[in-house]
Structures are given as C-alpha cells and as structure tokens.
Amino acid sequence: MSYLVYLVSELLSVFIQQKELKQHYKNRLVGYVLNGYLSLKKLLVQRTKLIDDTQDKLLELLEELTSGWWIVR
C-alpha cells in the first residue's frame, strides 16, 4: 500500500509541474493534498520509508500550491 500512495504523490507532482494544469486545478487540489498529508501524519502503526517520503512529497506539493496564494495574477 505504501508504494501505491507514493506513486500517486509522484503523479500529482508531475501534474502540478504543468503551469496550465496547476492554475486550473489549484483550488481543488489543495484540499485533497492537505487531506492526504494529514492522513499520513496520523498514521502511526505502519510507518515506512515510503510513507515518510510520500508525506514529504505531499508537503512540498502543498507549499507549491499555496505559494503566492494571495497574489492576483
């Protein structure tokens, strides 16, 4: 399971690197990424390196999605 979650986070990362897609889906993705990050943060029983790596990736995605949030373009 941890590998699958890790792959999904990598896929999201590639998706967000596309500027047009990032701008179009930014509002929807913030909630999903934040929910995923918080869910992994609560996961105490089955911590693996992939879960930790995924958690780090989701935090990076949150930072990228929310940077400049208040700037109107």
PDB file of N, CA, C and O in Angstrom:
ATOM      1  N   MET A   1       0.813  -1.181   0.000  1.00  0.00           N
ATOM      2  CA  MET A   1       0.000   0.000   0.000  1.00  0.00           C
ATOM      3  C   MET A   1       0.864   1.255   0.000  1.00  0.00           C
ATOM      4  O   MET A   1       0.539   2.221  -0.691  1.00  0.00           O
ATOM      5  N   SER A   2       1.940   1.262   0.747  1.00  0.00           N
ATOM      6  CA  SER A   2       2.754   2.466   0.832  1.00  0.00           C
ATOM      7  C   SER A   2       3.361   2.834  -0.526  1.00  0.00           C
ATOM      8  O   SER A   2       3.522   4.016  -0.829  1.00  0.00           O
ATOM      9  N   TYR A   3       3.697   1.841  -1.337  1.00  0.00           N
ATOM     10  CA  TYR A   3       4.259   2.129  -2.652  1.00  0.00           C
ATOM     11  C   TYR A   3       3.214   2.776  -3.554  1.00  0.00           C
ATOM     12  O   TYR A   3       3.536   3.689  -4.314  1.00  0.00           O
ATOM     13  N   LEU A   4       1.997   2.324  -3.482  1.00  0.00           N
ATOM     14  CA  LEU A   4       0.924   2.889  -4.282  1.00  0.00           C
ATOM     15  C   LEU A   4       0.672   4.349  -3.896  1.00  0.00           C
ATOM     16  O   LEU A   4       0.510   5.203  -4.768  1.00  0.00           O
ATOM     17  N   VAL A   5       0.639   4.630  -2.615  1.00  0.00           N
ATOM     18  CA  VAL A   5       0.441   6.003  -2.143  1.00  0.00           C
ATOM     19  C   VAL A   5       1.607   6.882  -2.600  1.00  0.00           C
ATOM     20  O   VAL A   5       1.413   8.032  -2.994  1.00  0.00           O
ATOM     21  N   TYR A   6       2.802   6.333  -2.544  1.00  0.00           N
ATOM     22  CA  TYR A   6       3.979   7.069  -3.004  1.00  0.00           C
ATOM     23  C   TYR A   6       3.867   7.391  -4.499  1.00  0.00           C
ATOM     24  O   TYR A   6       4.160   8.514  -4.909  1.00  0.00           O
ATOM     25  N   LEU A   7       3.449   6.424  -5.310  1.00  0.00           N
ATOM     26  CA  LEU A   7       3.305   6.650  -6.750  1.00  0.00           C
ATOM     27  C   LEU A   7       2.252   7.711  -7.053  1.00  0.00           C
ATOM     28  O   LEU A   7       2.431   8.516  -7.966  1.00  0.00           O
ATOM     29  N   VAL A   8       1.175   7.718  -6.308  1.00  0.00           N
ATOM     30  CA  VAL A   8       0.136   8.735  -6.509  1.00  0.00           C
ATOM     31  C   VAL A   8       0.694  10.123  -6.210  1.00  0.00           C
ATOM     32  O   VAL A   8       0.398  11.077  -6.929  1.00  0.00           O
ATOM     33  N   SER A   9       1.492  10.243  -5.163  1.00  0.00           N
ATOM     34  CA  SER A   9       2.079  11.546  -4.847  1.00  0.00           C
ATOM     35  C   SER A   9       3.050  11.984  -5.947  1.00  0.00           C
ATOM     36  O   SER A   9       3.117  13.170  -6.270  1.00  0.00           O
ATOM     37  N   GLU A  10       3.790  11.058  -6.515  1.00  0.00           N
ATOM     38  CA  GLU A  10       4.690  11.384  -7.621  1.00  0.00           C
ATOM     39  C   GLU A  10       3.895  11.825  -8.850  1.00  0.00           C
ATOM     40  O   GLU A  10       4.290  12.762  -9.543  1.00  0.00           O
ATOM     41  N   LEU A  11       2.796  11.161  -9.114  1.00  0.00           N
ATOM     42  CA  LEU A  11       1.934  11.527 -10.236  1.00  0.00           C
ATOM     43  C   LEU A  11       1.366  12.939 -10.043  1.00  0.00           C
ATOM     44  O   LEU A  11       1.332  13.731 -10.984  1.00  0.00           O
ATOM     45  N   LEU A  12       0.927  13.244  -8.838  1.00  0.00           N
ATOM     46  CA  LEU A  12       0.445  14.592  -8.539  1.00  0.00           C
ATOM     47  C   LEU A  12       1.539  15.630  -8.743  1.00  0.00           C
ATOM     48  O   LEU A  12       1.283  16.726  -9.241  1.00  0.00           O
ATOM     49  N   SER A  13       2.739  15.282  -8.362  1.00  0.00           N
ATOM     50  CA  SER A  13       3.867  16.190  -8.523  1.00  0.00           C
ATOM     51  C   SER A  13       4.095  16.511  -9.996  1.00  0.00           C
ATOM     52  O   SER A  13       4.303  17.673 -10.347  1.00  0.00           O
ATOM     53  N   VAL A  14       4.059  15.517 -10.847  1.00  0.00           N
ATOM     54  CA  VAL A  14       4.232  15.725 -12.287  1.00  0.00           C
ATOM     55  C   VAL A  14       3.075  16.573 -12.829  1.00  0.00           C
ATOM     56  O   VAL A  14       3.282  17.464 -13.654  1.00  0.00           O
ATOM     57  N   PHE A  15       1.886  16.293 -12.367  1.00  0.00           N
ATOM     58  CA  PHE A  15       0.690  17.013 -12.777  1.00  0.00           C
ATOM     59  C   PHE A  15       0.807  18.497 -12.425  1.00  0.00           C
ATOM     60  O   PHE A  15       0.463  19.354 -13.239  1.00  0.00           O
ATOM     61  N   ILE A  16       1.280  18.798 -11.242  1.00  0.00           N
ATOM     62  CA  ILE A  16       1.367  20.177 -10.756  1.00  0.00           C
ATOM     63  C   ILE A  16       2.491  20.949 -11.439  1.00  0.00           C
ATOM     64  O   ILE A  16       2.468  22.180 -11.458  1.00  0.00           O
ATOM     65  N   GLN A  17       3.456  20.259 -11.990  1.00  0.00           N
ATOM     66  CA  GLN A  17       4.549  20.943 -12.682  1.00  0.00           C
ATOM     67  C   GLN A  17       4.085  21.610 -13.973  1.00  0.00           C
ATOM     68  O   GLN A  17       4.759  22.505 -14.484  1.00  0.00           O
ATOM     69  N   GLN A  18       2.947  21.186 -14.500  1.00  0.00           N
ATOM     70  CA  GLN A  18       2.373  21.806 -15.691  1.00  0.00           C
ATOM     71  C   GLN A  18       1.626  23.067 -15.269  1.00  0.00           C
ATOM     72  O   GLN A  18       0.610  22.982 -14.579  1.00  0.00           O
ATOM     73  N   LYS A  19       2.119  24.231 -15.676  1.00  0.00           N
ATOM     74  CA  LYS A  19       1.575  25.506 -15.192  1.00  0.00           C
ATOM     75  C   LYS A  19       0.079  25.654 -15.459  1.00  0.00           C
ATOM     76  O   LYS A  19      -0.667  26.106 -14.590  1.00  0.00           O
ATOM     77  N   GLU A  20      -0.358  25.276 -16.656  1.00  0.00           N
ATOM     78  CA  GLU A  20      -1.770  25.431 -17.001  1.00  0.00           C
ATOM     79  C   GLU A  20      -2.654  24.556 -16.111  1.00  0.00           C
ATOM     80  O   GLU A  20      -3.698  24.996 -15.629  1.00  0.00           O
ATOM     81  N   LEU A  21      -2.226  23.327 -15.906  1.00  0.00           N
ATOM     82  CA  LEU A  21      -2.994  22.411 -15.059  1.00  0.00           C
ATOM     83  C   LEU A  21      -2.978  22.868 -13.606  1.00  0.00           C
ATOM     84  O   LEU A  21      -3.989  22.788 -12.908  1.00  0.00           O
ATOM     85  N   LYS A  22      -1.834  23.341 -13.163  1.00  0.00           N
ATOM     86  CA  LYS A  22      -1.713  23.816 -11.784  1.00  0.00           C
ATOM     87  C   LYS A  22      -2.681  24.968 -11.535  1.00  0.00           C
ATOM     88  O   LYS A  22      -3.396  24.974 -10.533  1.00  0.00           O
ATOM     89  N   GLN A  23      -2.704  25.940 -12.439  1.00  0.00           N
ATOM     90  CA  GLN A  23      -3.583  27.089 -12.258  1.00  0.00           C
ATOM     91  C   GLN A  23      -5.055  26.682 -12.316  1.00  0.00           C
ATOM     92  O   GLN A  23      -5.869  27.195 -11.549  1.00  0.00           O
ATOM     93  N   HIS A  24      -5.394  25.778 -13.207  1.00  0.00           N
ATOM     94  CA  HIS A  24      -6.794  25.381 -13.387  1.00  0.00           C
ATOM     95  C   HIS A  24      -7.324  24.565 -12.207  1.00  0.00           C
ATOM     96  O   HIS A  24      -8.463  24.764 -11.784  1.00  0.00           O
ATOM     97  N   TYR A  25      -6.520  23.661 -11.676  1.00  0.00           N
ATOM     98  CA  TYR A  25      -6.979  22.745 -10.627  1.00  0.00           C
ATOM     99  C   TYR A  25      -6.474  23.093  -9.232  1.00  0.00           C
ATOM    100  O   TYR A  25      -6.722  22.348  -8.284  1.00  0.00           O
ATOM    101  N   LYS A  26      -5.778  24.202  -9.095  1.00  0.00           N
ATOM    102  CA  LYS A  26      -5.138  24.563  -7.834  1.00  0.00           C
ATOM    103  C   LYS A  26      -6.114  24.544  -6.649  1.00  0.00           C
ATOM    104  O   LYS A  26      -5.817  23.943  -5.617  1.00  0.00           O
ATOM    105  N   ASN A  27      -7.254  25.185  -6.788  1.00  0.00           N
ATOM    106  CA  ASN A  27      -8.210  25.263  -5.679  1.00  0.00           C
ATOM    107  C   ASN A  27      -8.707  23.893  -5.234  1.00  0.00           C
ATOM    108  O   ASN A  27      -8.879  23.652  -4.039  1.00  0.00           O
ATOM    109  N   ARG A  28      -8.934  23.011  -6.172  1.00  0.00           N
ATOM    110  CA  ARG A  28      -9.415  21.664  -5.821  1.00  0.00           C
ATOM    111  C   ARG A  28      -8.320  20.809  -5.203  1.00  0.00           C
ATOM    112  O   ARG A  28      -8.574  20.044  -4.272  1.00  0.00           O
ATOM    113  N   LEU A  29      -7.107  20.938  -5.717  1.00  0.00           N
ATOM    114  CA  LEU A  29      -6.022  20.065  -5.271  1.00  0.00           C
ATOM    115  C   LEU A  29      -5.536  20.376  -3.864  1.00  0.00           C
ATOM    116  O   LEU A  29      -5.089  19.471  -3.160  1.00  0.00           O
ATOM    117  N   VAL A  30      -5.611  21.615  -3.443  1.00  0.00           N
ATOM    118  CA  VAL A  30      -5.115  21.969  -2.112  1.00  0.00           C
ATOM    119  C   VAL A  30      -5.811  21.130  -1.047  1.00  0.00           C
ATOM    120  O   VAL A  30      -5.149  20.592  -0.160  1.00  0.00           O
ATOM    121  N   GLY A  31      -7.117  21.012  -1.118  1.00  0.00           N
ATOM    122  CA  GLY A  31      -7.861  20.222  -0.133  1.00  0.00           C
ATOM    123  C   GLY A  31      -7.480  18.755  -0.149  1.00  0.00           C
ATOM    124  O   GLY A  31      -7.305  18.143   0.905  1.00  0.00           O
ATOM    125  N   TYR A  32      -7.351  18.189  -1.335  1.00  0.00           N
ATOM    126  CA  TYR A  32      -7.002  16.773  -1.444  1.00  0.00           C
ATOM    127  C   TYR A  32      -5.589  16.498  -0.927  1.00  0.00           C
ATOM    128  O   TYR A  32      -5.358  15.529  -0.205  1.00  0.00           O
ATOM    129  N   VAL A  33      -4.653  17.364  -1.307  1.00  0.00           N
ATOM    130  CA  VAL A  33      -3.268  17.163  -0.873  1.00  0.00           C
ATOM    131  C   VAL A  33      -3.156  17.359   0.635  1.00  0.00           C
ATOM    132  O   VAL A  33      -2.468  16.594   1.312  1.00  0.00           O
ATOM    133  N   LEU A  34      -3.824  18.374   1.162  1.00  0.00           N
ATOM    134  CA  LEU A  34      -3.796  18.608   2.609  1.00  0.00           C
ATOM    135  C   LEU A  34      -4.412  17.432   3.359  1.00  0.00           C
ATOM    136  O   LEU A  34      -3.870  16.995   4.375  1.00  0.00           O
ATOM    137  N   ASN A  35      -5.525  16.921   2.876  1.00  0.00           N
ATOM    138  CA  ASN A  35      -6.162  15.766   3.498  1.00  0.00           C
ATOM    139  C   ASN A  35      -5.234  14.546   3.473  1.00  0.00           C
ATOM    140  O   ASN A  35      -5.118  13.832   4.469  1.00  0.00           O
ATOM    141  N   GLY A  36      -4.583  14.313   2.348  1.00  0.00           N
ATOM    142  CA  GLY A  36      -3.646  13.195   2.249  1.00  0.00           C
ATOM    143  C   GLY A  36      -2.473  13.350   3.195  1.00  0.00           C
ATOM    144  O   GLY A  36      -2.061  12.391   3.849  1.00  0.00           O
ATOM    145  N   TYR A  37      -1.936  14.562   3.269  1.00  0.00           N
ATOM    146  CA  TYR A  37      -0.810  14.822   4.166  1.00  0.00           C
ATOM    147  C   TYR A  37      -1.212  14.586   5.619  1.00  0.00           C
ATOM    148  O   TYR A  37      -0.493  13.923   6.368  1.00  0.00           O
ATOM    149  N   LEU A  38      -2.351  15.127   6.011  1.00  0.00           N
ATOM    150  CA  LEU A  38      -2.789  14.963   7.402  1.00  0.00           C
ATOM    151  C   LEU A  38      -3.112  13.506   7.726  1.00  0.00           C
ATOM    152  O   LEU A  38      -2.861  13.051   8.842  1.00  0.00           O
ATOM    153  N   SER A  39      -3.660  12.780   6.772  1.00  0.00           N
ATOM    154  CA  SER A  39      -3.944  11.355   6.988  1.00  0.00           C
ATOM    155  C   SER A  39      -2.657  10.578   7.216  1.00  0.00           C
ATOM    156  O   SER A  39      -2.591   9.720   8.097  1.00  0.00           O
ATOM    157  N   LEU A  40      -1.638  10.879   6.424  1.00  0.00           N
ATOM    158  CA  LEU A  40      -0.352  10.197   6.604  1.00  0.00           C
ATOM    159  C   LEU A  40       0.306  10.602   7.912  1.00  0.00           C
ATOM    160  O   LEU A  40       0.983   9.794   8.547  1.00  0.00           O
ATOM    161  N   LYS A  41       0.111  11.837   8.310  1.00  0.00           N
ATOM    162  CA  LYS A  41       0.681  12.314   9.571  1.00  0.00           C
ATOM    163  C   LYS A  41       0.115  11.543  10.757  1.00  0.00           C
ATOM    164  O   LYS A  41       0.817  11.300  11.738  1.00  0.00           O
ATOM    165  N   LYS A  42      -1.175  11.152  10.665  1.00  0.00           N
ATOM    166  CA  LYS A  42      -1.824  10.414  11.751  1.00  0.00           C
ATOM    167  C   LYS A  42      -1.456   8.930  11.748  1.00  0.00           C
ATOM    168  O   LYS A  42      -1.672   8.236  12.741  1.00  0.00           O
ATOM    169  N   LEU A  43      -0.911   8.453  10.656  1.00  0.00           N
ATOM    170  CA  LEU A  43      -0.590   7.036  10.525  1.00  0.00           C
ATOM    171  C   LEU A  43       0.624   6.698  11.385  1.00  0.00           C
ATOM    172  O   LEU A  43       1.757   7.018  11.026  1.00  0.00           O
ATOM    173  N   LEU A  44       0.382   6.057  12.507  1.00  0.00           N
ATOM    174  CA  LEU A  44       1.469   5.754  13.441  1.00  0.00           C
ATOM    175  C   LEU A  44       1.865   4.284  13.430  1.00  0.00           C
ATOM    176  O   LEU A  44       3.028   3.952  13.661  1.00  0.00           O
ATOM    177  N   VAL A  45       0.923   3.420  13.168  1.00  0.00           N
ATOM    178  CA  VAL A  45       1.153   1.987  13.297  1.00  0.00           C
ATOM    179  C   VAL A  45       2.063   1.454  12.198  1.00  0.00           C
ATOM    180  O   VAL A  45       2.943   0.637  12.469  1.00  0.00           O
ATOM    181  N   GLN A  46       1.868   1.897  10.984  1.00  0.00           N
ATOM    182  CA  GLN A  46       2.558   1.298   9.851  1.00  0.00           C
ATOM    183  C   GLN A  46       3.448   2.316   9.146  1.00  0.00           C
ATOM    184  O   GLN A  46       3.271   2.575   7.956  1.00  0.00           O
ATOM    185  N   ARG A  47       4.395   2.892   9.867  1.00  0.00           N
ATOM    186  CA  ARG A  47       5.313   3.865   9.285  1.00  0.00           C
ATOM    187  C   ARG A  47       6.376   3.125   8.479  1.00  0.00           C
ATOM    188  O   ARG A  47       7.013   2.194   8.972  1.00  0.00           O
ATOM    189  N   THR A  48       6.553   3.548   7.253  1.00  0.00           N
ATOM    190  CA  THR A  48       7.614   3.003   6.408  1.00  0.00           C
ATOM    191  C   THR A  48       8.352   4.179   5.784  1.00  0.00           C
ATOM    192  O   THR A  48       7.900   5.322   5.858  1.00  0.00           O
ATOM    193  N   LYS A  49       9.472   3.890   5.180  1.00  0.00           N
ATOM    194  CA  LYS A  49      10.220   4.946   4.499  1.00  0.00           C
ATOM    195  C   LYS A  49       9.394   5.540   3.378  1.00  0.00           C
ATOM    196  O   LYS A  49       9.423   6.754   3.173  1.00  0.00           O
ATOM    197  N   LEU A  50       8.654   4.711   2.643  1.00  0.00           N
ATOM    198  CA  LEU A  50       7.825   5.234   1.558  1.00  0.00           C
ATOM    199  C   LEU A  50       6.718   6.140   2.074  1.00  0.00           C
ATOM    200  O   LEU A  50       6.396   7.142   1.435  1.00  0.00           O
ATOM    201  N   ILE A  51       6.128   5.807   3.221  1.00  0.00           N
ATOM    202  CA  ILE A  51       5.109   6.666   3.812  1.00  0.00           C
ATOM    203  C   ILE A  51       5.738   8.002   4.198  1.00  0.00           C
ATOM    204  O   ILE A  51       5.153   9.056   3.949  1.00  0.00           O
ATOM    205  N   ASP A  52       6.918   7.969   4.800  1.00  0.00           N
ATOM    206  CA  ASP A  52       7.613   9.208   5.165  1.00  0.00           C
ATOM    207  C   ASP A  52       7.967  10.025   3.924  1.00  0.00           C
ATOM    208  O   ASP A  52       7.805  11.246   3.921  1.00  0.00           O
ATOM    209  N   ASP A  53       8.450   9.360   2.865  1.00  0.00           N
ATOM    210  CA  ASP A  53       8.773  10.056   1.623  1.00  0.00           C
ATOM    211  C   ASP A  53       7.530  10.670   0.988  1.00  0.00           C
ATOM    212  O   ASP A  53       7.573  11.787   0.473  1.00  0.00           O
ATOM    213  N   THR A  54       6.430   9.935   1.029  1.00  0.00           N
ATOM    214  CA  THR A  54       5.172  10.435   0.479  1.00  0.00           C
ATOM    215  C   THR A  54       4.692  11.639   1.264  1.00  0.00           C
ATOM    216  O   THR A  54       4.228  12.621   0.685  1.00  0.00           O
ATOM    217  N   GLN A  55       4.800  11.567   2.563  1.00  0.00           N
ATOM    218  CA  GLN A  55       4.398  12.688   3.408  1.00  0.00           C
ATOM    219  C   GLN A  55       5.229  13.930   3.062  1.00  0.00           C
ATOM    220  O   GLN A  55       4.685  15.030   2.971  1.00  0.00           O
ATOM    221  N   ASP A  56       6.519  13.761   2.871  1.00  0.00           N
ATOM    222  CA  ASP A  56       7.381  14.879   2.483  1.00  0.00           C
ATOM    223  C   ASP A  56       6.977  15.437   1.118  1.00  0.00           C
ATOM    224  O   ASP A  56       6.942  16.652   0.924  1.00  0.00           O
ATOM    225  N   LYS A  57       6.673  14.545   0.176  1.00  0.00           N
ATOM    226  CA  LYS A  57       6.264  14.975  -1.165  1.00  0.00           C
ATOM    227  C   LYS A  57       4.962  15.766  -1.110  1.00  0.00           C
ATOM    228  O   LYS A  57       4.834  16.797  -1.770  1.00  0.00           O
ATOM    229  N   LEU A  58       3.997  15.291  -0.326  1.00  0.00           N
ATOM    230  CA  LEU A  58       2.721  16.000  -0.219  1.00  0.00           C
ATOM    231  C   LEU A  58       2.910  17.367   0.430  1.00  0.00           C
ATOM    232  O   LEU A  58       2.232  18.325   0.056  1.00  0.00           O
ATOM    233  N   LEU A  59       3.809  17.469   1.382  1.00  0.00           N
ATOM    234  CA  LEU A  59       4.085  18.766   1.996  1.00  0.00           C
ATOM    235  C   LEU A  59       4.709  19.718   0.974  1.00  0.00           C
ATOM    236  O   LEU A  59       4.374  20.902   0.939  1.00  0.00           O
ATOM    237  N   GLU A  60       5.612  19.202   0.149  1.00  0.00           N
ATOM    238  CA  GLU A  60       6.194  20.015  -0.925  1.00  0.00           C
ATOM    239  C   GLU A  60       5.109  20.494  -1.884  1.00  0.00           C
ATOM    240  O   GLU A  60       5.110  21.653  -2.301  1.00  0.00           O
ATOM    241  N   LEU A  61       4.178  19.595  -2.235  1.00  0.00           N
ATOM    242  CA  LEU A  61       3.095  19.965  -3.142  1.00  0.00           C
ATOM    243  C   LEU A  61       2.209  21.044  -2.529  1.00  0.00           C
ATOM    244  O   LEU A  61       1.797  21.977  -3.218  1.00  0.00           O
ATOM    245  N   LEU A  62       1.918  20.918  -1.244  1.00  0.00           N
ATOM    246  CA  LEU A  62       1.118  21.937  -0.560  1.00  0.00           C
ATOM    247  C   LEU A  62       1.821  23.291  -0.611  1.00  0.00           C
ATOM    248  O   LEU A  62       1.194  24.316  -0.882  1.00  0.00           O
ATOM    249  N   GLU A  63       3.120  23.285  -0.352  1.00  0.00           N
ATOM    250  CA  GLU A  63       3.873  24.531  -0.386  1.00  0.00           C
ATOM    251  C   GLU A  63       3.859  25.139  -1.782  1.00  0.00           C
ATOM    252  O   GLU A  63       3.731  26.353  -1.936  1.00  0.00           O
ATOM    253  N   GLU A  64       3.992  24.286  -2.801  1.00  0.00           N
ATOM    254  CA  GLU A  64       3.987  24.781  -4.172  1.00  0.00           C
ATOM    255  C   GLU A  64       2.606  25.303  -4.568  1.00  0.00           C
ATOM    256  O   GLU A  64       2.497  26.326  -5.244  1.00  0.00           O
ATOM    257  N   LEU A  65       1.567  24.610  -4.154  1.00  0.00           N
ATOM    258  CA  LEU A  65       0.212  25.031  -4.499  1.00  0.00           C
ATOM    259  C   LEU A  65      -0.200  26.314  -3.783  1.00  0.00           C
ATOM    260  O   LEU A  65      -0.966  27.106  -4.332  1.00  0.00           O
ATOM    261  N   THR A  66       0.288  26.526  -2.591  1.00  0.00           N
ATOM    262  CA  THR A  66      -0.147  27.671  -1.807  1.00  0.00           C
ATOM    263  C   THR A  66       0.820  28.840  -1.817  1.00  0.00           C
ATOM    264  O   THR A  66       0.513  29.889  -1.249  1.00  0.00           O
ATOM    265  N   SER A  67       1.983  28.692  -2.446  1.00  0.00           N
ATOM    266  CA  SER A  67       2.928  29.823  -2.514  1.00  0.00           C
ATOM    267  C   SER A  67       2.347  30.890  -3.426  1.00  0.00           C
ATOM    268  O   SER A  67       1.868  30.601  -4.523  1.00  0.00           O
ATOM    269  N   GLY A  68       2.398  32.114  -2.958  1.00  0.00           N
ATOM    270  CA  GLY A  68       1.829  33.213  -3.729  1.00  0.00           C
ATOM    271  C   GLY A  68       0.318  33.171  -3.801  1.00  0.00           C
ATOM    272  O   GLY A  68      -0.282  33.761  -4.700  1.00  0.00           O
ATOM    273  N   TRP A  69      -0.295  32.485  -2.870  1.00  0.00           N
ATOM    274  CA  TRP A  69      -1.753  32.288  -2.869  1.00  0.00           C
ATOM    275  C   TRP A  69      -2.486  33.625  -2.888  1.00  0.00           C
ATOM    276  O   TRP A  69      -3.543  33.740  -3.507  1.00  0.00           O
ATOM    277  N   TRP A  70      -1.941  34.627  -2.222  1.00  0.00           N
ATOM    278  CA  TRP A  70      -2.620  35.906  -2.085  1.00  0.00           C
ATOM    279  C   TRP A  70      -2.301  36.851  -3.244  1.00  0.00           C
ATOM    280  O   TRP A  70      -2.877  37.936  -3.320  1.00  0.00           O
ATOM    281  N   ILE A  71      -1.405  36.468  -4.141  1.00  0.00           N
ATOM    282  CA  ILE A  71      -1.036  37.321  -5.257  1.00  0.00           C
ATOM    283  C   ILE A  71      -2.028  37.111  -6.393  1.00  0.00           C
ATOM    284  O   ILE A  71      -2.252  35.977  -6.819  1.00  0.00           O
ATOM    285  N   VAL A  72      -2.616  38.180  -6.881  1.00  0.00           N
ATOM    286  CA  VAL A  72      -3.550  38.104  -8.004  1.00  0.00           C
ATOM    287  C   VAL A  72      -2.760  38.218  -9.291  1.00  0.00           C
ATOM    288  O   VAL A  72      -1.968  39.145  -9.463  1.00  0.00           O
ATOM    289  N   ARG A  73      -2.975  37.274 -10.193  1.00  0.00           N
ATOM    290  CA  ARG A  73      -2.236  37.287 -11.465  1.00  0.00           C
ATOM    291  C   ARG A  73      -3.162  37.575 -12.605  1.00  0.00           C
ATOM    292  O   ARG A  73      -2.727  37.627 -13.756  1.00  0.00           O
TER     293      ARG A  73
END
